[in-house]
Amino acid sequence: MFLNTEKMIYRGLIRPGGLHSFQIEIKESNLLVLADKKLSKETEEALIWCRRDIEQYIYKHPDFKITFKPFPPEEKMPSIVRAMADAAQEVGVGPMAAVAGAIAEFVGKKLLEHCRQVIVENGGDIFIKTKKKRRVGIYAGNSPLSERIALEIEPQNTPLGICCSAGTFGHSQSLGEADAVVILSPSASLADATATAVGNIVKDDDSIGKGLEFLKKFPLVRGGIIIKDKKMGVWGQVKIVRGI
């Protein structure tokens, strides 16, 4: 499958690899799910639950949606809201920077009550639990590296969040100019927030190293890739193979 923030580009390129493939869309959320069972109803229910908790919290705390700064975590937050707030505080961004990864993860974990393998993709952010080796291709806009490399994911390293941020294309909010920042973490919420934070750092290919140094601060981040134009920086537990 392909990882990026332009779903209309890569969803036509995804190969299910023996899994059932289906999409669920509610308001702004459009999930592509690959699972060893057809779980459309269960996915819809899980997505409704996630969105309800986030929307109800935002109704009571409007700043949660609009701030670009960390929002103080509270004990009484719904679990998905708390995951977003914790991730955002860890890396110094607003909590909505973690929303796509958080939804992918919370929906994915709910589906694992009914299946053994699942991949949930939400706007270029992925939660994966697999029993076999998988490849995740990387789309990086106009970079010559786009679609030429992929991540190889071993089953023993899942569940795993794989999240992408880009400053040169896509709908995600970024203050930088990276063609792709891809972050791997057991927490998809943290992977999503970190991808945004690193993306904000990368203004040109000379700042790739600065972005990689930032990643090393966070023990729960397993690795990352930064692509800008013809250059790529890699850190951590990342296996790169030829694109799919």
Secondary structure, DSSP 8 states (H G I E B T S, - for coil): -EESS-HHHHGGG---TTSEEEEEEETTEEEEEEESS--HHHHHHHHHHHHHHHHHHHHH-THHHH-SS-----TTS-HHHHHHHHHHHHHTS-GGGGHHHHHHHHHHHHHTTT-S-EEEEETTEEEEE-SS-EEEEE--TT-TTTTTEEEEE-GGG-SEEEEEE-SSSSSS--SS--SEEEEEES-HHHHHHHHHHHHHH-SSGGGHHHHHHHHTT-TT--EEEEEETTEEEEEES--EEE--
